[in-house]
Amino acid sequence: MKKVLVYNFTEERLKALKIICMMVKAACRAVGREEMLQPAWFLAGIKGVQPVSGSYSGDEGKDECLLLFGFERGEFDMFFMAVKKSPLKKVDLKAILTPINVNWSGAGLIL
């Protein structure tokens, strides 16, 4: 299943992104600031990845970020073309979840 983890979006931009996610049949999950230390794979619901203890309480790392999982090449292209044509226009920070970055967290990417 395709999933998009969303960090630091305003309500308005999150609403626009959710429409795009519906178009490409991807689950969209806004990640709360307190969850920024958690491994992205855990937040995406991937079995075998455990949560870390503690929660994020800092003020830094407020850039928007998208982490995508389960997309095929053509689906990535469709997703980002839809972002460009939408009110979002662009998202500067984005990454693809792979077996290499299984333990990455939002804080690790954004900070």
C-alpha positions in Angstrom: 0.0 0.0 0.0 1.2 3.5 -0.9 1.8 5.8 2.1 2.8 9.4 2.5 4.2 10.7 5.9 3.7 14.4 6.2 5.8 16.7 8.4 5.1 20.3 9.3 2.4 21.2 6.9 -0.2 23.9 7.6 -3.8 22.7 7.7 -4.4 24.4 4.3 -1.4 22.7 2.6 -2.3 19.4 4.3 -5.8 19.6 2.9 -4.4 20.1 -0.7 -2.0 17.2 -0.2 -4.8 14.9 1.0 -6.6 15.5 -2.3 -3.5 14.5 -4.2 -3.1 11.4 -2.1 -6.7 10.4 -2.8 -6.0 10.8 -6.5 -3.1 8.4 -6.4 -4.7 6.1 -3.9 -2.1 6.7 -1.1 -2.7 6.8 2.6 -1.7 10.2 4.0 -0.6 10.5 7.6 0.3 13.9 9.2 3.1 13.3 11.7 2.9 15.3 14.9 5.9 17.2 16.2 6.1 14.9 19.2 6.5 11.9 16.9 9.5 13.3 15.0 12.0 11.0 16.7 10.1 7.9 15.7 11.5 5.8 12.8 9.6 6.6 9.6 9.0 2.9 8.9 7.3 2.5 12.3 5.1 5.5 11.5 4.3 4.0 8.1 3.1 0.9 9.9 5.8 -1.4 8.6 6.0 -4.6 10.7 9.2 -5.3 12.5 10.2 -1.7 13.2 9.9 -0.7 16.9 9.2 2.7 18.3 11.9 4.6 20.2 11.3 5.9 23.7 10.7 9.6 24.2 9.2 12.3 22.2 10.4 15.3 20.4 10.0 18.7 22.1 12.3 21.0 20.3 11.4 24.1 18.2 13.8 23.5 15.4 13.1 21.4 12.3 10.0 23.2 11.0 10.6 22.6 7.3 7.9 20.8 5.4 8.9 17.2 4.5 7.3 14.3 2.7 8.3 10.6 3.1 6.8 8.3 0.5 6.5 4.5 0.7 5.3 1.9 -1.8 5.1 4.0 -4.9 6.2 2.7 -8.3 8.3 4.9 -10.6 5.3 6.1 -12.7 3.3 6.8 -9.6 6.1 9.0 -8.2 6.0 11.0 -11.4 2.2 11.3 -11.2 2.3 12.3 -7.6 4.9 15.1 -8.0 3.2 16.4 -11.2 0.0 16.7 -9.2 1.9 18.6 -6.5 3.3 21.0 -9.1 -0.1 21.7 -10.5 -1.8 22.0 -7.1 -1.8 25.0 -4.8 1.2 23.3 -3.1 3.4 24.0 -6.2 6.4 22.3 -4.5 7.8 20.6 -1.3 11.5 21.1 -0.8 12.3 18.1 1.4 11.2 14.7 0.3 12.5 11.2 0.6 11.5 7.6 -0.4 11.4 5.0 2.4 13.7 2.1 1.5 15.3 -0.8 3.4 18.4 1.3 3.6 16.7 4.1 5.7 14.5 1.8 7.8 15.5 3.7 11.0 15.4 7.3 9.7 13.3 9.7 11.6 11.7 12.9 10.6 14.0 14.8 13.0 17.0 13.1 11.5 16.0 14.2 8.0 14.8 17.7 8.8 17.2 18.9 11.5 
